Amino acid sequence: MRNLKWHIVAVTIIALSLAGIYFSTHLFIPTSAQGAPRIIDVETKQFAFTPETIHITTGEEVIFRVTSTDITHGFYIDGFNIFTDVPPGETVEIGPVKFNDPGKIKIRCATLCGPLHPFMVADIVVEPNTPYYLFFAATIVVGIGSIVYLNKPRQSPALLKRLFDFEIDLLKIKKIGPLLKRVLQWRGIHFALLLPNLLIFVIVLASGFFGNPMGALNFSIAVVWILWFAAVEFMILFASRFWCTVCPLPAFGEWLARRRLAAVHEPKKWFSLKKVWPKSLDNIWIAALGFLGISLIIPWLVTRPVVSGLLFITLIVAALVLHLIYTERHFCLHVCPASAYIGYHASASLLAVRSRDKSICDKHIAKECVRGGPKGYGCPWKRYPGGLDWNNYCGQCFECLKACPLDNMTLKYRAVDKDIQAKTHTKTDEAWMGFIRFTLAVFYELVFFGPYFWIKDWGNMGITMGANLLSINLLTPTLQGFRNWLGWAVIVSSVALIIFPAVFFVFSWLAKRAAKDKENTSKNVFLAYSYSLAPYGLLLWIAFAITLVAVNWAYPMRAFSDPFGWGWNLLGTGNLAWRPFMSNYIPLIQAPIVFVGLVLAITSTHRIGLNLFKDQKKAFRGTAVMGALHTLMAIIFITLLMG
Amino acid sequence: MSDSYKNDSNGRKKHWAIWEILALLLLIGSVVATASAPLLDSFLVGVKPNEVLIRMYAEEAGGFEPSGIVLIQGVTVRLVLMSMDVTHSLVIPDFDFDSGPVHAGYRKVIEFTPDKVGTFMFYCNTICSSMHPFMNGVLDVIQG
C-alpha cells in the first residue's frame, strides 16, 4: 500500500507541475512589443500560404495583408474568431491581431477552394515556444521514466494492476452479460448490424460516382475519410475488429457463397469452388503492400469521390470473386488493406474473443468452432477459436460464440499487452505492416497538417480539380505532375519500407548486443521487437485522427444532410458552417495520447524482451536501447505537432 | 448431420426459410430505395415553383447548370444560385445584376425581374479556375 501512495503522489506532482509550468508560460507577456502593429504579407494559392511559417513574439500585434493569386480563399487562425474571405484581385487586411499565447498554431483556409482545401495550412509560431520546450522535456521524462521503472521486476500496486493487468469476462457481467450473450448468439445479429452499414455503403458508392466532385461536400469523402477513418482508429483500441464485424465489403461474397443471409447452411452445399488458398500467399503481404499502394495515392483518395468509389467497388468485387473461389474470409485475411492494419493493431486492443478454459476446447473433439455446427459456422477466418491468444486474425464475427455447444467461448475485456505477453511473434509480413503504419502516422501528420506545400503538391500531381465518375478526365496529370508524383512515391515507399525498418533493425541489433543475448538470431529479435509498434502506432494514428475530426467535423455533419453535395438538407445540418473545435488546443490533447503510446511501446518492448531473453536484466537492457528509439520517435512526432 | 441443420434440438422443423426470404426482401428493398435517392434531387433540393435553380461548377466540371434559362418579361423569379466546388458568382451585365460571391456548399437566393426581351449572356464574375473566362450561359427573356 505504501508503494501505491508514492505512485499517486508522484503522478500528482508531475501532473500539477506540468500544468503549472504550462499556464505560467502564459503569464509572462512581454509589454515591450508596443507601437504600430507589424504588417505581414501573406499570399494564398491553391493549396498553400506563403510564407509557410510565420514567427511572432508573444504579445505582438500583427496585421495580415492577404492576397490571392488564383481563386477565392479564406483566412482563419486557430483560436481566433476570424473567418475572412480572400477574393482574387483584392488585398484583405486582417487585424490587428494580438498573440498572447505562446506556442504553435495554424492558419487554415476558411473558404472551400478545391479538393485539398482541408489541408491548406500555414504555421504561426508564437515565440518563445515554451509549450513545445515543455512537452519536449516531458517526452524525454516519460520515455526515460518508463525505461527506468522497468529496471527490476515490480509487484504492481493494486491500482496499477487494476488499470493495466485486468481480464473481464464480458458475458458474465451481472445483467448485461446474459443480455449481450443472447444478442450475440442470435443468428440475425450479423445481418442486422450489416444492413444499415450496407445502405450507408450504397450512398458512399452512389455519391462517389455521381455526387459533387468536391470531396468535402461529398458523403463518400466527408463521412468515410473524416468520420469513419477516425472512428475506426478508436474502435480498434476499444473494440478490436468490430469494424470487420459490420463491414459490408465481403458481405455479398459471403452471402452468395453460403447461399444464406443469416441462417446456417451445411458447408458441403456452399456455392464456391472451395479451392485451397495458396500457401505462398498465406500472409498479409498483399494487404500490407496494398495499404502502402493506397498511401501512394492518398492525396487523391481522400479528396476525390471517384477515386474512393473505384477503390471500394474494386474491393467488393475482389471479395466476391475470392469468396466464390476459396470460400471463407480469405479476402479479409490476406487481401484487404484495412483488415490488415485493423488486425495488426487489434493485438493491442482491449476487446478479444477468447475461450473461457482452453483445456476444455482442447479435449472437445467435435470442435464446432472450427468445423461448424447447426448453430454456427466454423470459423470463417480459419482460426481455432478455442485456442485463440492473438487478436490479429479473429474477425469478431461471433460465429464461434454461436457454434460452441459447451458455452466456452466468450468476449473478454483485458489489458492491452495480453496478446504480446502470450507469446513471441516473429512474422516478417506483420512486422512490415507495423513499420508501414507507424511511418505513415508520422508522415501524414507532416504532409497533411504540416505547412510544406511541395510535398502535398507532389502527392496530388498538381491537380486542382475534384472529380466524380462523369468528370474523371479532370484527373489527367501533366507530365511534370506525374514526375513529381513519382518522387512522392519513392519518398513514401522508401521511408516506410526501407529507411524506418533499417533504423529499427540497427536499434534492435544494438539491443541484442546490449542484452548480451546468444540464444536468438538478430532477425528474430528485430521482428519480435517490431510488435511494440502495434500499440504505439495505433495511438499515433488516434492523435492524427483527432486533428482531422476536431477541425473538419462540419463536413461529415453536412454530408449526412446532403450526401451528394447537391444542396439537400435532410436532417437540418446541410448548411453548417465550418468551425474548427478548440483547434488551438489540439496539440495539448494529442501530446498525452502520444505519451500513452510511448509508455505502451516501452512496456510492450519489455514484455517482448522477457519472452525472448527469459531474463529480467537482459530484457531491461534491450528495453533501454529500444526505448531510446521509441522516445526519439515521440520527440519527432511532438516536434511536428508543436515545434 | 443434415437433420440437425433442418430441425432444432426438439426435433421441430426450423423455419429458417421464412426469415431468409424476409431478410432478402428487406435487403433488396432497402438497397433499391437507397440507390434511387439521387432521383429525388428535384424534390429534396427544396426549390419552389417560382424559383430557378442554377448550380455553378468550375467551367472544366460543367460551368453553369443549366447553362441556358428562359424567363418571362416582367415576371419576378427568385434565382437560387448554388456554388458546388469553389466560390463563384453570377452577373448579367445587361440587367446590372451581380450576385456577389457565392461560397461552395452554400446558396444565395436573389429576386430578379427581367424588364427587357431578348437574348443575353450571363457570366461568372469571380475567378474560379483557369477556364474561368469561358464560364458563361444564356438567358432568354420572352414576352409574357
Interface residues (C-beta under 8 A of the other chain):
Chain A: D70 I71 T72 D85 P87 P88 G89 T111 L112 C113 G114 G188 F191 L195 L198 L199 V202 I203 A206 F210 N212 P213 M214 A216 L217 R260 L261 A262 A263 V264 H265 E266 G373 P374 T464 M465 G466 A467 S471 L474 R558 P563 F564 G565 W566 G567 W568 N569 L570 N575
Chain B: M1 S2 S4 Y5 K14 W16 W19 E20 A23 L24 L26 L27 S30 V31 T34 A35 A37 P38 D41 L44 V45 G46 R55 Y57 A58 E60 A61 G62 M82 M84 D85 V86 T87 P101 H103 A104 G105 Y106 R107 T126 I127 C128 S129 H132
